[in-house]
Amino acid sequence: MIWNEAHTLSSALSSSDDRQVVRDKYPNRLVSAMRDSLLALLVLLASLTTGTIEHRAASQEVVVVTVDSTNLRFSPSTVTISEGDSVRFFWSGELLAHNAVADDGLFDSGEPSREVDYSFTFEIGTNGTHTYVCEPHEEMGMVGTVVVEPAPAVEPEPEPEPEPNDGATGQSGETWIPFFGLELVMAAMLVMAIYHYGRTQGQRETSLISSESEDSDDSA
């Protein structure tokens, strides 16, 4: 669209003043259009990246463990999570001071307190049953359990079926496995190439218009 407009203007305008307007205005419009395209791609890449990060964060569960009304029991006393999930030990304004300390030393909320907000993430490899206690009230039965299940296996995406062979070579068509990151890189390179091509064409159009203007001035 931009190229057609430039050719139409250059052929229709005859005066040197009009050509000067085209020469001054056309490259700026072209560069502006290319920059807008590049900016749109960058915004798209940023939104896709943000969406991926948010999706990963949303897939991680956080389970809250607090203290029940008796002030001597964790609530819930047993939780079941998967590797990668977190347990948040949270209580505020309790009558007695509490903490949460794993028997195997995996986590420790610190000194007993009436105000606790402590989170622990069970990374890959921590699957199993983890018992923890409130140190000041362990003898009173203030014990909890975290059951960590192995992280669910990620099933690989099925590969596209090969194209039917044509019988000449006896070989099936090549399969294509989509690679999201590569597609984004290629898209960025394509926009940059279009930008530089457009800028070069704009300079060439300006040069041609300048030459025609000089020839017209010499003839006059």
C-alpha positions as CSV (number, residue, x, y, z in Angstrom):
1,M,0.0,0.0,0.0
2,I,2.8,2.4,0.9
3,W,4.7,1.6,-2.3
4,N,1.7,2.2,-4.6
5,E,1.0,5.5,-2.9
6,A,4.6,6.6,-3.3
7,H,4.6,5.8,-7.1
8,T,1.3,7.5,-7.6
9,L,2.5,10.7,-5.9
10,S,5.8,10.8,-7.7
11,S,4.2,10.4,-11.1
12,A,1.3,12.8,-10.5
13,L,3.3,15.7,-9.0
14,S,5.2,17.9,-11.4
15,S,6.4,20.9,-9.6
16,S,9.6,21.0,-7.6
17,D,7.8,22.2,-4.5
18,D,5.4,19.2,-4.6
19,R,8.4,16.9,-5.0
20,Q,10.1,18.5,-2.0
21,V,7.0,17.7,0.1
22,V,7.0,14.1,-1.0
23,R,10.8,13.9,-0.4
24,D,10.4,15.2,3.1
25,K,7.2,13.4,4.1
26,Y,7.5,9.9,2.5
27,P,10.5,8.4,4.4
28,N,9.1,9.5,7.7
29,R,5.7,7.8,7.1
30,L,7.5,4.7,5.9
31,V,9.8,4.5,8.9
32,S,6.9,5.2,11.2
33,A,4.9,2.3,9.8
34,M,7.8,-0.1,10.1
35,R,8.4,1.0,13.7
36,D,4.7,0.5,14.5
37,S,5.0,-3.1,13.2
38,L,8.0,-3.8,15.2
39,L,6.4,-2.3,18.4
40,A,3.3,-4.5,17.9
41,L,5.5,-7.6,17.6
42,L,7.3,-6.7,20.8
43,V,4.1,-6.2,22.7
44,L,2.8,-9.5,21.4
45,L,6.0,-11.3,22.6
46,A,5.7,-9.7,26.0
47,S,2.1,-10.7,26.4
48,L,2.9,-14.3,25.4
49,T,5.8,-14.5,27.8
50,T,3.7,-13.0,30.6
51,G,0.9,-15.5,29.9
52,T,3.3,-18.4,30.1
53,I,4.7,-17.2,33.5
54,E,1.2,-16.7,34.9
55,H,0.1,-20.1,33.7
56,R,3.0,-21.8,35.4
57,A,2.4,-19.8,38.6
58,A,-1.3,-20.7,38.6
59,S,-0.5,-24.4,38.3
60,Q,1.3,-24.4,41.7
61,E,-1.0,-24.9,44.6
62,V,-0.6,-23.2,48.0
63,V,-2.2,-25.0,51.0
64,V,-2.7,-23.0,54.2
65,V,-2.3,-24.6,57.6
66,T,-3.5,-22.8,60.7
67,V,-4.4,-23.5,64.4
68,D,-7.8,-24.7,65.4
69,S,-10.1,-23.3,68.1
70,T,-8.5,-25.5,70.8
71,N,-5.2,-23.7,70.2
72,L,-3.5,-27.1,70.5
73,R,-4.1,-28.6,67.0
74,F,-3.0,-27.8,63.5
75,S,-5.9,-27.3,61.0
76,P,-5.9,-29.3,58.8
77,S,-3.6,-31.7,60.6
78,T,-2.9,-33.6,57.3
79,V,-2.6,-32.2,53.9
80,T,-1.8,-33.8,50.5
81,I,0.0,-31.9,47.8
82,S,2.2,-32.5,44.8
83,E,5.9,-31.7,44.3
84,G,6.2,-28.0,43.4
85,D,3.3,-27.0,45.7
86,S,3.7,-25.0,48.8
87,V,2.4,-25.1,52.4
88,R,1.8,-21.9,54.2
89,F,1.8,-21.9,58.0
90,F,-0.3,-18.9,59.0
91,W,-1.9,-17.9,62.3
92,S,-2.4,-14.5,64.0
93,G,-3.4,-13.4,67.5
94,E,-3.3,-16.9,69.0
95,L,-3.6,-17.4,72.7
96,L,-0.4,-19.6,72.7
97,A,2.8,-19.4,70.8
98,H,3.3,-22.1,68.1
99,N,5.8,-23.1,65.4
100,A,6.0,-25.8,62.8
101,V,9.2,-27.9,62.6
102,A,9.6,-31.0,60.4
103,D,11.0,-34.1,62.0
104,D,13.4,-34.7,59.1
105,G,14.6,-31.1,59.3
106,L,13.2,-30.2,55.9
107,F,11.5,-27.0,57.1
108,D,11.3,-24.9,60.3
109,S,9.1,-21.9,60.8
110,G,11.4,-20.6,63.6
111,E,10.8,-19.7,67.2
112,P,7.3,-20.2,68.6
113,S,5.2,-17.2,68.1
114,R,1.5,-16.0,68.2
115,E,2.0,-14.4,64.8
116,V,3.4,-16.7,62.1
117,D,3.4,-16.5,58.3
118,Y,5.8,-19.0,56.9
119,S,5.7,-20.8,53.6
120,F,7.7,-23.7,52.3
121,T,7.8,-25.1,48.8
122,F,8.3,-28.8,48.3
123,E,10.6,-29.1,45.3
124,I,11.0,-32.0,43.0
125,G,12.5,-34.9,44.9
126,T,10.8,-34.2,48.2
127,N,7.9,-36.6,47.7
128,G,7.0,-38.7,50.7
129,T,5.3,-38.2,54.1
130,H,6.7,-35.4,56.2
131,T,5.7,-35.2,59.9
132,Y,6.0,-31.9,61.7
133,V,5.3,-30.7,65.3
134,C,4.7,-27.6,67.3
135,E,7.7,-27.8,69.7
136,P,6.1,-26.3,72.8
137,H,3.0,-28.5,72.5
138,E,4.3,-31.8,70.9
139,E,3.5,-33.8,74.0
140,M,-0.1,-32.5,73.9
141,G,-0.5,-34.0,70.4
142,M,0.0,-30.9,68.2
143,V,1.4,-32.9,65.3
144,G,0.8,-32.5,61.6
145,T,1.5,-34.4,58.4
146,V,2.3,-33.3,54.8
147,V,1.9,-36.0,52.2
148,V,3.9,-35.0,49.0
149,E,3.0,-36.9,45.9
150,P,5.3,-37.1,42.9
151,A,4.8,-34.3,40.3
152,P,2.5,-35.5,37.5
153,A,4.4,-36.6,34.5
154,V,4.2,-34.2,31.5
155,E,3.0,-36.1,28.5
156,P,4.9,-35.1,25.3
157,E,2.8,-33.7,22.5
158,P,2.1,-36.2,19.8
159,E,4.1,-35.8,16.6
160,P,2.2,-35.0,13.4
161,E,1.6,-38.0,11.2
162,P,4.1,-38.2,8.3
163,E,2.7,-37.2,4.9
164,P,2.0,-40.1,2.5
165,N,4.9,-40.9,0.3
166,D,4.7,-40.4,-3.4
167,G,6.1,-43.8,-4.4
168,A,9.0,-42.3,-6.2
169,T,11.5,-42.2,-3.4
170,G,9.8,-44.5,-1.0
171,Q,10.4,-42.1,1.8
172,S,7.7,-40.4,3.9
173,G,7.4,-36.7,4.2
174,E,9.3,-34.9,6.9
175,T,7.5,-34.4,10.1
176,W,7.4,-31.0,11.7
177,I,7.5,-30.5,15.4
178,P,6.3,-27.0,16.4
179,F,8.9,-25.1,18.5
180,F,7.3,-22.0,20.0
181,G,10.5,-20.1,20.8
182,L,11.9,-20.6,17.3
183,E,8.7,-19.2,15.8
184,L,8.9,-16.1,17.8
185,V,12.6,-15.5,16.9
186,M,11.8,-16.0,13.2
187,A,8.9,-13.6,13.4
188,A,11.1,-11.0,15.0
189,M,13.8,-11.5,12.3
190,L,11.1,-11.2,9.6
191,V,9.8,-7.9,10.9
192,M,13.4,-6.5,11.2
193,A,14.0,-7.5,7.6
194,I,10.8,-5.8,6.4
195,Y,11.8,-2.7,8.4
196,H,15.2,-2.5,6.8
197,Y,13.8,-3.3,3.3
198,G,11.2,-0.6,3.7
199,R,13.7,1.9,4.8
200,T,16.0,1.2,1.9
201,Q,13.1,1.4,-0.6
202,G,12.1,4.7,1.0
203,Q,15.6,6.2,0.6
204,R,15.6,4.9,-3.0
205,E,12.3,6.6,-3.8
206,T,13.6,9.8,-2.3
207,S,16.7,9.6,-4.3
208,L,14.7,9.1,-7.6
209,I,12.5,12.1,-6.8
210,S,15.5,14.2,-6.0
211,S,17.1,13.3,-9.3
212,E,14.0,14.1,-11.2
213,S,13.7,17.4,-9.4
214,E,17.3,18.3,-10.3
215,D,16.8,17.4,-13.9
216,S,13.7,19.5,-14.1
217,D,15.5,22.4,-12.6
218,D,18.4,22.0,-15.1
219,S,16.0,21.9,-18.0
220,A,14.3,25.1,-16.8
